[in-house]
Amino acid sequence: MNPDEALELKKLARKSFGPLEALFVRKPKTALVAVLDEKIVGGFDYSLEMCNGKKIGFPAFFFTDPAFQGQGIGKRLCEEGIRHLWAEGCDMLVTFIKDDNVNSWGLFEKNGFVMASLSKLANLIGLAGALKLNLNTTYGLFAIAHDFYIALPDEKAASFCKKEGGAKQITAFILLNLLFLLPSALQSVDILSVITSGIIVFSGVVLAGYIGTLFSRRKWSFRFVGGGALMYIMLNIIPGVFSL
């Protein structure tokens, strides 16, 4: 992308996404563009981050002009973008994708990405590095229902990011939600009742989900999605402001 193409790419990206997602589209600083007949028809926005001494390639988003979708342009952009980031000398690649965006995470998985928990990310770049990456992206604040995906050189991500058991994920879900609920509990006269109610509600969510799977022929597993945690904390710290 040439610098004078950034604004055009931003407008095209907002046109390509839904009204809510378009609000979070930034003016790209570094990107690859797809050009057809001298017209920009798609883009692959990315950034390079340094965390704990490691160079991390972060694909922010990629898109195709709605008028040119269905021609394989998005697939080519994703492949070329990932190849470009490895050529930049990255030690690892990280992105996050909404869990129901099957087309996007399907493409990333075909190009060596594997779904990973925040704990796995912290194992790779340290806790401070994982927190820095959360703050430098919108994952921690706005990415509700998004999953982290990681790619390592020589396709090592698949062996490193082994799927964690359901019991461990359920425990993390309940404990972390109770931790996020703590600010509201501390503002309450009866802290114990708030925490007890939280345990009942969060356990009920897990139980209801399990009962729902009994009526499906598909194989299901419970996993904890950590995106949007900071927004959840803010809602609990100052509920009066956000309730307006």
Secondary structure as a PSIPRED ss2 file (coil, helix, strand):
# PSIPRED VFORMAT (PSIPRED V4.0)

   1 M C   1.000  0.000  0.000
   2 N C   1.000  0.000  0.000
   3 P H   0.000  1.000  0.000
   4 D H   0.000  1.000  0.000
   5 E H   0.000  1.000  0.000
   6 A H   0.000  1.000  0.000
   7 L H   0.000  1.000  0.000
   8 E H   0.000  1.000  0.000
   9 L H   0.000  1.000  0.000
  10 K H   0.000  1.000  0.000
  11 K H   0.000  1.000  0.000
  12 L H   0.000  1.000  0.000
  13 A H   0.000  1.000  0.000
  14 R H   0.000  1.000  0.000
  15 K H   0.000  1.000  0.000
  16 S H   0.000  1.000  0.000
  17 F C   1.000  0.000  0.000
  18 G C   1.000  0.000  0.000
  19 P H   0.000  1.000  0.000
  20 L H   0.000  1.000  0.000
  21 E H   0.000  1.000  0.000
  22 A H   0.000  1.000  0.000
  23 L C   1.000  0.000  0.000
  24 F C   1.000  0.000  0.000
  25 V C   1.000  0.000  0.000
  26 R C   1.000  0.000  0.000
  27 K C   1.000  0.000  0.000
  28 P C   1.000  0.000  0.000
  29 K C   1.000  0.000  0.000
  30 T E   0.000  0.000  1.000
  31 A E   0.000  0.000  1.000
  32 L E   0.000  0.000  1.000
  33 V E   0.000  0.000  1.000
  34 A E   0.000  0.000  1.000
  35 V E   0.000  0.000  1.000
  36 L E   0.000  0.000  1.000
  37 D C   1.000  0.000  0.000
  38 E C   1.000  0.000  0.000
  39 K E   0.000  0.000  1.000
  40 I E   0.000  0.000  1.000
  41 V E   0.000  0.000  1.000
  42 G E   0.000  0.000  1.000
  43 G E   0.000  0.000  1.000
  44 F E   0.000  0.000  1.000
  45 D E   0.000  0.000  1.000
  46 Y E   0.000  0.000  1.000
  47 S E   0.000  0.000  1.000
  48 L E   0.000  0.000  1.000
  49 E E   0.000  0.000  1.000
  50 M E   0.000  0.000  1.000
  51 C E   0.000  0.000  1.000
  52 N C   1.000  0.000  0.000
  53 G C   1.000  0.000  0.000
  54 K E   0.000  0.000  1.000
  55 K E   0.000  0.000  1.000
  56 I E   0.000  0.000  1.000
  57 G E   0.000  0.000  1.000
  58 F E   0.000  0.000  1.000
  59 P E   0.000  0.000  1.000
  60 A E   0.000  0.000  1.000
  61 F E   0.000  0.000  1.000
  62 F E   0.000  0.000  1.000
  63 F E   0.000  0.000  1.000
  64 T E   0.000  0.000  1.000
  65 D C   1.000  0.000  0.000
  66 P H   0.000  1.000  0.000
  67 A H   0.000  1.000  0.000
  68 F H   0.000  1.000  0.000
  69 Q C   1.000  0.000  0.000
  70 G C   1.000  0.000  0.000
  71 Q C   1.000  0.000  0.000
  72 G C   1.000  0.000  0.000
  73 I H   0.000  1.000  0.000
  74 G H   0.000  1.000  0.000
  75 K H   0.000  1.000  0.000
  76 R H   0.000  1.000  0.000
  77 L H   0.000  1.000  0.000
  78 C H   0.000  1.000  0.000
  79 E H   0.000  1.000  0.000
  80 E H   0.000  1.000  0.000
  81 G H   0.000  1.000  0.000
  82 I H   0.000  1.000  0.000
  83 R H   0.000  1.000  0.000
  84 H H   0.000  1.000  0.000
  85 L H   0.000  1.000  0.000
  86 W H   0.000  1.000  0.000
  87 A H   0.000  1.000  0.000
  88 E C   1.000  0.000  0.000
  89 G C   1.000  0.000  0.000
  90 C C   1.000  0.000  0.000
  91 D C   1.000  0.000  0.000
  92 M E   0.000  0.000  1.000
  93 L E   0.000  0.000  1.000
  94 V E   0.000  0.000  1.000
  95 T E   0.000  0.000  1.000
  96 F E   0.000  0.000  1.000
  97 I E   0.000  0.000  1.000
  98 K E   0.000  0.000  1.000
  99 D C   1.000  0.000  0.000
 100 D C   1.000  0.000  0.000
 101 N C   1.000  0.000  0.000
 102 V H   0.000  1.000  0.000
 103 N H   0.000  1.000  0.000
 104 S H   0.000  1.000  0.000
 105 W H   0.000  1.000  0.000
 106 G H   0.000  1.000  0.000
 107 L H   0.000  1.000  0.000
 108 F H   0.000  1.000  0.000
 109 E H   0.000  1.000  0.000
 110 K H   0.000  1.000  0.000
 111 N C   1.000  0.000  0.000
 112 G C   1.000  0.000  0.000
 113 F C   1.000  0.000  0.000
 114 V E   0.000  0.000  1.000
 115 M E   0.000  0.000  1.000
 116 A E   0.000  0.000  1.000
 117 S C   1.000  0.000  0.000
 118 L H   0.000  1.000  0.000
 119 S H   0.000  1.000  0.000
 120 K H   0.000  1.000  0.000
 121 L H   0.000  1.000  0.000
 122 A H   0.000  1.000  0.000
 123 N H   0.000  1.000  0.000
 124 L H   0.000  1.000  0.000
 125 I H   0.000  1.000  0.000
 126 G H   0.000  1.000  0.000
 127 L H   0.000  1.000  0.000
 128 A H   0.000  1.000  0.000
 129 G H   0.000  1.000  0.000
 130 A H   0.000  1.000  0.000
 131 L H   0.000  1.000  0.000
 132 K H   0.000  1.000  0.000
 133 L H   0.000  1.000  0.000
 134 N H   0.000  1.000  0.000
 135 L H   0.000  1.000  0.000
 136 N H   0.000  1.000  0.000
 137 T C   1.000  0.000  0.000
 138 T C   1.000  0.000  0.000
 139 Y H   0.000  1.000  0.000
 140 G H   0.000  1.000  0.000
 141 L H   0.000  1.000  0.000
 142 F H   0.000  1.000  0.000
 143 A C   1.000  0.000  0.000
 144 I C   1.000  0.000  0.000
 145 A C   1.000  0.000  0.000
 146 H E   0.000  0.000  1.000
 147 D E   0.000  0.000  1.000
 148 F E   0.000  0.000  1.000
 149 Y E   0.000  0.000  1.000
 150 I E   0.000  0.000  1.000
 151 A E   0.000  0.000  1.000
 152 L C   1.000  0.000  0.000
 153 P H   0.000  1.000  0.000
 154 D H   0.000  1.000  0.000
 155 E H   0.000  1.000  0.000
 156 K C   1.000  0.000  0.000
 157 A H   0.000  1.000  0.000
 158 A H   0.000  1.000  0.000
 159 S H   0.000  1.000  0.000
 160 F H   0.000  1.000  0.000
 161 C C   1.000  0.000  0.000
 162 K C   1.000  0.000  0.000
 163 K C   1.000  0.000  0.000
 164 E C   1.000  0.000  0.000
 165 G C   1.000  0.000  0.000
 166 G H   0.000  1.000  0.000
 167 A H   0.000  1.000  0.000
 168 K H   0.000  1.000  0.000
 169 Q H   0.000  1.000  0.000
 170 I H   0.000  1.000  0.000
 171 T H   0.000  1.000  0.000
 172 A H   0.000  1.000  0.000
 173 F H   0.000  1.000  0.000
 174 I H   0.000  1.000  0.000
 175 L H   0.000  1.000  0.000
 176 L H   0.000  1.000  0.000
 177 N H   0.000  1.000  0.000
 178 L H   0.000  1.000  0.000
 179 L H   0.000  1.000  0.000
 180 F H   0.000  1.000  0.000
 181 L H   0.000  1.000  0.000
 182 L H   0.000  1.000  0.000
 183 P H   0.000  1.000  0.000
 184 S H   0.000  1.000  0.000
 185 A H   0.000  1.000  0.000
 186 L H   0.000  1.000  0.000
 187 Q C   1.000  0.000  0.000
 188 S C   1.000  0.000  0.000
 189 V C   1.000  0.000  0.000
 190 D C   1.000  0.000  0.000
 191 I H   0.000  1.000  0.000
 192 L H   0.000  1.000  0.000
 193 S H   0.000  1.000  0.000
 194 V H   0.000  1.000  0.000
 195 I H   0.000  1.000  0.000
 196 T H   0.000  1.000  0.000
 197 S H   0.000  1.000  0.000
 198 G H   0.000  1.000  0.000
 199 I H   0.000  1.000  0.000
 200 I H   0.000  1.000  0.000
 201 V H   0.000  1.000  0.000
 202 F H   0.000  1.000  0.000
 203 S H   0.000  1.000  0.000
 204 G H   0.000  1.000  0.000
 205 V H   0.000  1.000  0.000
 206 V H   0.000  1.000  0.000
 207 L H   0.000  1.000  0.000
 208 A H   0.000  1.000  0.000
 209 G H   0.000  1.000  0.000
 210 Y H   0.000  1.000  0.000
 211 I H   0.000  1.000  0.000
 212 G H   0.000  1.000  0.000
 213 T H   0.000  1.000  0.000
 214 L C   1.000  0.000  0.000
 215 F C   1.000  0.000  0.000
 216 S C   1.000  0.000  0.000
 217 R C   1.000  0.000  0.000
 218 R C   1.000  0.000  0.000
 219 K C   1.000  0.000  0.000
 220 W C   1.000  0.000  0.000
 221 S C   1.000  0.000  0.000
 222 F C   1.000  0.000  0.000
 223 R C   1.000  0.000  0.000
 224 F C   1.000  0.000  0.000
 225 V C   1.000  0.000  0.000
 226 G C   1.000  0.000  0.000
 227 G C   1.000  0.000  0.000
 228 G C   1.000  0.000  0.000
 229 A H   0.000  1.000  0.000
 230 L H   0.000  1.000  0.000
 231 M H   0.000  1.000  0.000
 232 Y H   0.000  1.000  0.000
 233 I H   0.000  1.000  0.000
 234 M H   0.000  1.000  0.000
 235 L H   0.000  1.000  0.000
 236 N H   0.000  1.000  0.000
 237 I H   0.000  1.000  0.000
 238 I C   1.000  0.000  0.000
 239 P H   0.000  1.000  0.000
 240 G H   0.000  1.000  0.000
 241 V H   0.000  1.000  0.000
 242 F H   0.000  1.000  0.000
 243 S C   1.000  0.000  0.000
 244 L C   1.000  0.000  0.000
